[in-house]
Amino acid sequence: MRTKIEDVSVIEIPRVHDERGLLAVIEGDIIPFEIKRVYYLYDVPSDAFRGGHAHKKLHQLIIPLSGSFDVHIKDGENKKTINSNKPHKGLLIVPGIWREIDNFSSGCVCLVLASSEYDESDYIRDYDDFLVFKKHQV
């Protein structure tokens, strides 16, 4: 399936609120994949960027646990920037989407839930190679 920017979506994470604060819960079918890997980014300098790649098969949910950052996505034809700054809203990135993350605020923590364990062969790290991949994506 040829993925497009429109296939990237924001997923609302259910919250429970009482006088003690908020509790966000990810369970059941909140996200459309089984979680196989969890990692987080923190202490990223404000002038640094992460990402700079696409995946052939991997799905990810990117959640700003604290602070904010910008996610720049491209599908080979279109591009879009999404500011992530709410810990109850995760950005679902599907396979075949180029992503770069920058503009990290001080104290930012970015949580990533992934559909598979680390597999270097699933990465496309060169943008020209990404464009070739998109031409052959069914």
Secondary structure as GFF3:
##gff-version 3
##sequence-region A 1 138
A	DSSP	three_ten_helix	5	7	.	.	.	ID=ss1
A	DSSP	beta_strand	9	12	.	.	.	ID=ss2
A	DSSP	beta_strand	15	18	.	.	.	ID=ss3
A	DSSP	beta_strand	21	24	.	.	.	ID=ss4
A	DSSP	beta_strand	37	42	.	.	.	ID=ss5
A	DSSP	beta_strand	50	55	.	.	.	ID=ss6
A	DSSP	beta_strand	60	66	.	.	.	ID=ss7
A	DSSP	beta_strand	69	74	.	.	.	ID=ss8
A	DSSP	beta_strand	79	84	.	.	.	ID=ss9
A	DSSP	beta_strand	89	93	.	.	.	ID=ss10
A	DSSP	beta_strand	98	102	.	.	.	ID=ss11
A	DSSP	beta_strand	109	114	.	.	.	ID=ss12
A	DSSP	three_ten_helix	120	122	.	.	.	ID=ss13
A	DSSP	beta_strand	123	124	.	.	.	ID=ss14
A	DSSP	alpha_helix	127	136	.	.	.	ID=ss15
###
